[in-house]
Amino acid sequence: MKKCYPRAAIAVAAAVLLAGISVISAYAIAVPAETEPAETVLETETEESSDSLWKAEISDYDSSLSLVEYEEVEPSDAQIAAMASATAPKASAVWAGSNVTGSANIGVGYSAVGSVENGQFAFTTYGYGHCVGMSQNGANAYATYGGYDYQSILFHYYPGTTLVTTDASGSITAAGVTGSVLEIISQIVYNEMSSSMHPEAMKAQAIAAYTYIMYQGGSCNNVILKPNPPQNVVDAVASVLGQALYYNGSYALTVYGASSGGATASSGDIWGTQYDYLVSVPCELDAYYDPYYGKVTYLSTEQVRAKISSAFGIALSDNPSNWIQINYGDSGYARTVTIDGQKTVNGTAFANALGLLSSRFAYICS
């Protein structure tokens, strides 16, 4: 029997993970279409558009754009105390991390679980989706259990960005529908978070969605609208209308997803293109409040053979223990996978080919 685990990191107290947000220099280019994940950047259940991403420049906007009165926010002593209480480690948890946002190999340690029979693989996944940028489940948990406001949430998941307020009096287009910013963003938030999540998480989601659309010039197709949002959703969106995240004078690429595997993934590990504000940051509450954390998927060796062959055109050997060799990146996400010593592929593409929920996975084969 072979077990494959991510490499270990340095153990620290969970509360220390919350201290400090680093500001780092920028270099940002569009995600190449061939390296994007199969699922949408913004959604977790729909296929991503292959449209190239367009980067707006500050010169495209008029003098009405102005800085919001607050900048980066560090958690208060009360927030840290609340988080320490909410995240008291389980007996089986292995805590690992860094006190510097964006360091490599941070987050909750994990391993493969379950038992397998002869001719079977067990894949254990942590998180749901591409896991880059803001975790929606984590945002809700930070607001609910840690007392975070939307600013704290955003600066945690997008370190080094600046919150600005823009002129939102015009219209934007999403999924082929054109309307006011309030109308469109309210429908996106309603689809992404329903009406049951914490208002501060909804506000963070509204700003992330608005910034993402504006990054693409005010129009994008790879989002989903849900009509008739209730008043609490509309009110949350209205309270932050026009606020957006900027990096180096331009809209940031504020991708988001359902949850992370105890820490978010860096964009470089998932798509091959690194953005300075899309680095791996801790999200320990996902390990406690995400129903997809530690999900085990069983596949027979023949199912794995068929899926790999179909996706990558490889004729595998008769030794399943040699089929999957993982090169782990930041926080234990598979950066690349070498298949049977024959071909090395993107880790997210491999996870998608097997139908796994994320590229933060470990496995056992027998």
KAMOHU-V496556 format. One record per pair of residues at least 24 apart in sequence whose C-alpha atoms are under 6 Angstrom apart, sorted by the first residue. I is the first residue (numbers start at 0). GAP is how many residues later the second one is. D is the distance in Angstrom with one decimal. If there is no record, write none. Layout:
BEGIN
I/GAP/D, I/GAP/D
END
This chain:
BEGIN
0/364/5.9, 0/365/4.7, 1/362/5.6, 1/363/5.5, 2/361/4.5, 3/358/5.7, 3/359/5.5, 4/106/5.4, 4/357/5.5, 5/326/5.4, 8/87/5.6, 8/96/5.9, 9/86/5.2, 10/84/5.4, 10/85/3.9, 10/86/5.9, 11/84/5.6, 11/85/5.8, 14/65/5.9, 14/69/5.3, 15/83/5.7, 16/82/5.0, 20/80/5.6, 20/138/6.0, 21/79/6.0, 22/137/4.1, 25/250/5.6, 27/247/5.3, 34/236/4.8, 35/235/5.4, 40/214/6.0, 41/213/5.8, 41/214/5.5, 41/215/5.9, 43/85/5.5, 47/174/5.9, 48/173/5.5, 52/163/5.8, 53/162/4.7, 54/160/5.4, 55/159/5.6, 56/193/5.2, 57/191/5.7, 57/192/5.4, 64/101/4.5, 65/99/5.6, 66/97/4.5, 66/98/5.9, 67/96/4.9, 67/97/5.7, 72/79/5.6, 78/67/5.3, 78/68/5.8, 81/64/5.3, 82/63/4.9, 100/180/5.5, 101/177/5.0, 101/178/4.9, 101/179/5.2, 103/226/4.6, 104/225/4.4, 104/226/3.9, 105/225/4.8, 106/155/5.3, 106/156/4.7, 106/175/5.1, 106/224/5.8, 107/154/5.1, 110/251/5.8, 111/250/4.9, 111/251/5.1, 117/248/5.1, 118/181/5.8, 118/182/5.3, 118/247/5.8, 119/179/5.8, 119/180/4.2, 119/181/5.3, 119/245/5.9, 119/246/5.8, 120/177/5.7, 120/178/5.2, 120/179/5.9, 120/243/5.7, 120/244/4.4, 121/175/5.7, 121/176/4.6, 121/241/5.5, 121/242/5.2, 122/173/5.5, 122/174/5.1, 122/239/5.8, 122/240/4.4, 123/170/5.7, 123/171/5.5, 123/172/4.4, 123/237/5.4, 123/238/5.4, 124/169/5.4, 124/170/5.4, 124/235/5.8, 124/236/4.3, 125/135/4.3, 125/167/4.5, 125/168/5.1, 125/234/5.6, 126/132/5.2, 126/133/4.2, 126/134/4.0, 126/165/5.9, 126/166/5.4, 126/231/5.9, 127/130/5.8, 127/131/5.3, 127/229/5.0, 127/230/5.3, 128/128/6.0, 128/228/6.0, 128/229/5.3, 130/126/5.9, 130/129/4.9, 130/133/5.3, 130/134/5.4, 131/132/5.6, 131/133/4.9, 132/24/5.7, 132/122/5.3, 132/123/4.9, 132/145/5.7, 133/122/4.5, 134/121/6.0, 134/122/5.4, 134/123/5.6, 134/124/4.5, 134/125/5.9, 135/122/5.1, 135/123/5.9, 136/121/6.0, 136/122/5.2, 137/148/5.5, 138/62/5.3, 139/58/5.7, 139/61/5.1, 148/51/5.4, 149/50/4.8, 149/53/5.9, 149/54/4.9, 157/119/5.0, 158/118/5.2, 160/85/5.6, 160/86/5.0, 161/83/5.5, 161/84/5.1, 162/81/5.7, 162/82/4.7, 163/79/5.5, 163/80/5.4, 164/77/5.4, 164/78/4.2, 165/76/5.0, 167/74/4.8, 171/46/5.1, 171/47/5.9, 172/46/4.5, 173/45/5.7, 173/46/5.2, 173/47/5.5, 174/46/4.2, 174/48/5.9, 185/48/5.5, 186/38/4.9, 186/39/4.9, 186/40/5.7, 186/42/5.9, 187/37/4.9, 189/39/5.7, 190/35/5.0, 202/33/5.6, 202/34/5.8, 205/31/5.8, 206/37/5.5, 207/46/5.4, 210/33/5.1, 211/41/5.6, 211/42/5.3, 214/36/5.2, 261/24/5.3, 261/25/5.1, 268/66/4.8, 269/78/6.0, 331/28/5.9, 332/26/5.5, 332/27/4.2, 333/25/5.4, 333/26/6.0
END
